[in-house]
């Protein structure tokens, strides 16, 4: 099947904010071919789904096979999801998933809802659940954005002319009050937290990095979610005029507006890294290789990747590093962070150095 102007396509990505943002180029490719796009996401990814260009409707599914800390199984909610999709009547569906997830549970629900064409990347034998299948080995060494674009290309969906496949969010963005209060002065955003500790910026070098910035007369905003107030306070240090601490209290769109105004963003492997890429703000990515950077690093954005990607335990997928001091991030010091960040605070700005700049294959 090739998607055409009469088709209504459902695209699903059930993970977190960053995963949903990385699905954005594939969504735009589908929207360029189809009449209508419904996006299925989980509760954690909903704020990002609300910002994706090309989406006409959003349906939430709290999938019990996806979350690291799943809620109890709710058969009534699953049945209601099937009914919602059946009423929506998509003509085709694309299931985007991470390498550690099977797309087959969702494919089964979509079949029960009457979807006649389902596309997915699946290592497991899909039987009659998937019509258009890619195998994971076909995308070995590829970024998540590329993997998704190649899958939708099998349905004839390609990015329109002029779309380079970068991350993007809906405009206009709100301008947070704190940005106005900085009155145009360059500032650095430090986002130390992550959904799992192994992917975060180590707190102590992050705190000392903030101190170095303040000592040099720089402004800093330390951000985090509502559950990260203690970490944000630790990294921000004692109250001082040059440092603003934000733990929750902002929408994802407001955070995007803040990141867009920043000179550079320092963060781990987490959603705000991809949000910064979506607003074209340079990213210093403290990237622990618990998952491969070639697949998950910030996409098509200036910046620098820090962390030893060649440690023997790379690819461990650990949520918490079992080794003292997390060896892969041992060289991420406050001084190194300051040296790298200073490049984006000087005038003139450095020559742009994209982390991952161009798709490696023909995606259009």
N, C-alpha and C positions, 0 to 999 in steps of 0.2 A: 504493500500500500504506500502511495505517495500522498502526503497531506496536501489538500488544496483549499481554495477560498471558501468552500462550503463546509469545511470540517470544524468540529469543536474538539479540541485536544486537551486532555488532562495531563498535567506534568506533576510528578510527586517527588518531594525530597523531605524526608521525615526527621532530619537531624536538627542541629543547632543553627544559630544565627550565621556563623561563617559558612557552613555547608550550603545553606539556602542562598547566600550571596554568590557563592561560586556556581550555583545553578543558573544564575541570571543570564549569562550569554546564551545558554541553550534555550531558555524561555524566550528570549528575543528572537532567536532563530525560528522557533515554532510560531511565534506571533506574526512573523513576517510571511508565513505561508498559510496559516489557518485563519478562520473567521473569528474564533474565540478561544481563549485559554483559561482553564480552571487550574489553580495551583493547590495541591494538597500538601500540607505541612503539619508538623507536630506543634504542640504548645510552645516549646522552646524556640522554634524557628519562626513563629508567627510574626514577631516584630519586623523581621527581615523580609518576610513574604509581603507584608504591607507596603514595602518600599520598592518592590521589583517592577520595573517597566515591562509592559506587555501582558500583565496579569489582569484578567477581567473579573475573576471571582476567586475567593479563597475558601477552602474547606479544611477544617482542622480534624486531625485524627491522632489521638494519643495512643500510638501503636505500642502494644505491650512487648514487642520483640525488638524495639529500637533503643529506648532510653537505658542509660547505664544503671539508673535507680528507678526501675519501672513502677508505676502505680499498679494496684491489684487489677487482675483481668476483669473487664466489664463487658460482658456479652451483649448487653442492651446497647451500649455505645457503639460497638462494632456493627450490630444490626442497623442502627440508625445511620451510620456512615454508608453502609451498602444502599440503604433506601435513598439517601441524599444523592449519591452518585447516579443511581438509577433514574431519579427524577431529573437530574441534570443532563443526562443522555449524551455523554461524550462519544464521539465516533472512534477515538483512538486514545491511548494512554501511554505515557513514557514514565517508567519507574527508575529514578536515579537513586543509587545507593552506594555506600562505602564498601570497601573490599571485605570488611568483616560482617557485612549484613547480607542476608538473602533477600532478593526482591520478590521471592515467591509467595510469602504470606499476603502481601498487598496485591500481587497479581491474581491470586485466588479470589480476594474480595472484589476486585474489579470485574472478574469474570462473573461472579455472582450478581453484580450490578448490571450485567448485560453489555459490558464493553467488548467489542468484537476484535479489536486489534490492540495488543499489548506489546510494547518494546521494553527490553531490559538487558542489562549485563548480568549474566548469571554463570557461576562456576558449576552449580548443581544442575542436573538434568531437569529441564523445566516442564517436560511432558507437553500437555496441551495448554499450559497456562501462559506461555509466551510465544508470540508469533514471530517477532523480530528480535533476534538474540545476538548479542556480542559476548565473546568470551573474555575473561579478564586478561588473559595472556596477549590478546590483540592490542591492548593498551599499556603494556609493560613500559615503565619509564615515563609515562605521560602524566600531565597535571590533571587534576579533577575537572577543570574547565574543558580541557581537550577531550577527556573521556566522554563528558556529557554532550559536547558538540558532535562528536563522531557518532554517538548513538542516535541523536535526533536526525543526523544527516542520512541515516539508513531509512528514514521516513520521508526523505526529500526536503528536509527543513535545513536551510542554511542562512547564515547571517546576511543581511542585506548589504548592498554596496555601501562602503564608507564606514561600516561597523567593524572595528578591529578586534572585537571579542573581549574587550576589557570589562571589568566590573562596573556596574552603574546602578544608581538609585533614582527614585522619582524626585523631581524638583517642583517647586522651590523648597529649600530646607529652612527650618526655623533658625534664627540667630540667637543663641543663648545669651542671657544677660551678662554672664561673665566675660564673653567675648567683647561686648561693648565696653565693659569696664577696663579691659586691657588696652583700649584706645589705640589699636593698631600696632602695639609693641609685639615683636616676635616672641613666641612662647613655645615651649616643648610640652607635649602630652606624654605622660608616663602611665601606662596601664599595666600594672604588675601581675594581675590575677589571670586565671584561666579556669576552664571547667574542670580540669584535672591538674593536680599540683606539678606533675612532671613537665607540663607544657608552659608553666608560668615563668616570669622573670624572677630570679632569686631575690628575695626581699632585701637582704643586707647590701649587696652591691647597688640595687636600685635606690635604696635610701641614701647611700653615700654619693651616688650619681646626682641625686637631687641637691644634696649639699654643695657639690662642686658647681652646679649650675647657678645656685643662689650666690655663692661666693664670687662668681664671675659677673654678677649683676643681671642674670637671666630670670625670666618668669617661667614658672612651671605650673601645670595643672595635672594633678594625680587623680586618675579616675578608677572606678570599680563599681561593681554591682552592689545592690542593697545588702547582700550577705557578705560583702568584703570590706565593711567599714573598718575593722581592726587592721587588716592589711594596708588599706589606703592610709590610715592614720600612721602606721609604722613607717611607710615609705615617705609620706609627706613630711614627717618630723614635727617639731614644735611649731605652734602657730607663728606665722610670719607673713609679712605683706607680699612677698614674692611668690608664695606658694598657695595655690587653691586646691583644696581636697574635695572631691565629689564622689560620694559612695551612694549610688542609686539616686532616685529623685529626678532622673531625666529619661525621656523617651529615647528610643534608638535614633529617631530622626534628629532629636536635639543633640545627641552624642555625635552624629554625623556632621551636624553644623559646627560643633566644637572642633572636631578633627579636621574639618576642611579649613578652618581658620588657623590651625597650628602650622608652625614651620616644619616640624618633624614629629613623628609619633614613635615612641619606644614601647614595644609590647612583645608578649610571647606568642605562641602559636594558638591564637584564639580569635573569636569573632571580630573584635575591634581592629585587628590587623587587616582583615579583608574589608571592613568598613572604611578604613583609611585609604585602601587601594581604590575603593569605589568613588572616593572624592578626590583622588589623585594627590594625596598628601604623602610625602616620602615616609617610608617605614623602616625603622631599625628593628629587624625581627630577631629576637632572641629565641632561636629555634632549636629546641632539643630534638635530636633525631629519633625520638621514640616512634615516629612515623616519618617516611621519607620526605625531605624538603622538595624534591622534584615533583611531588604530587600535591603538597599542601602549602608551599610557600606563598606569600602575597603575590598576586598575579598582575603583571603588566603595570608595575609601579616602580618609581625610583626608590632606592634604599640600599640596605646592606643586611646580609644574613650573617648572624653571629652564632657561634656554637660549633663544636667539633662534630662534623657530620660523618666522620670516618671511625668513630670509636667501635671497638669490637661488638658492643651490645646494641649498635644501631638497629632500629626496626623492632625493638623489644615490645612496643605498644604498652609499656608500663604506665599505670595511672600515677603511681608514686615510685620514684627511683629507689631501688633497694640498696644502692651504693652511697656511702657517706659523701656529701658534697656534690653529688651528681656530676661525675667526671666530664660529661659532654659539655657542661656549662662552666667548668672550672676556670676557663680563660676569659669569661665574661666579667670583667672587672669594672668598677666605677670609672676608672681612668680611661679604659678602652671605650666605654659608652660615651664618655664626655668627648673624647677625641673624634669619634665618628659623628656624634650629634653636632659638634661645632661646625662641621662643614656646611650644614644647612642653616646655620645661624649667621654666617658671614655674608658679606657683600663684596664681590659678586658670588652668586650661588655656584656650587660645584657643577661640573659636567654631569648631566643625568646618567645614572648607572642603573638601568632596570634590574630588578631581581630576577624576574622571569618575564621577558618582554614580548615574545612572539610565539604564536602557536607553532609547534614543530611539524605539523602536517597541513594538508590542504583541507581547511574546515569550511570553506565557502562553496 
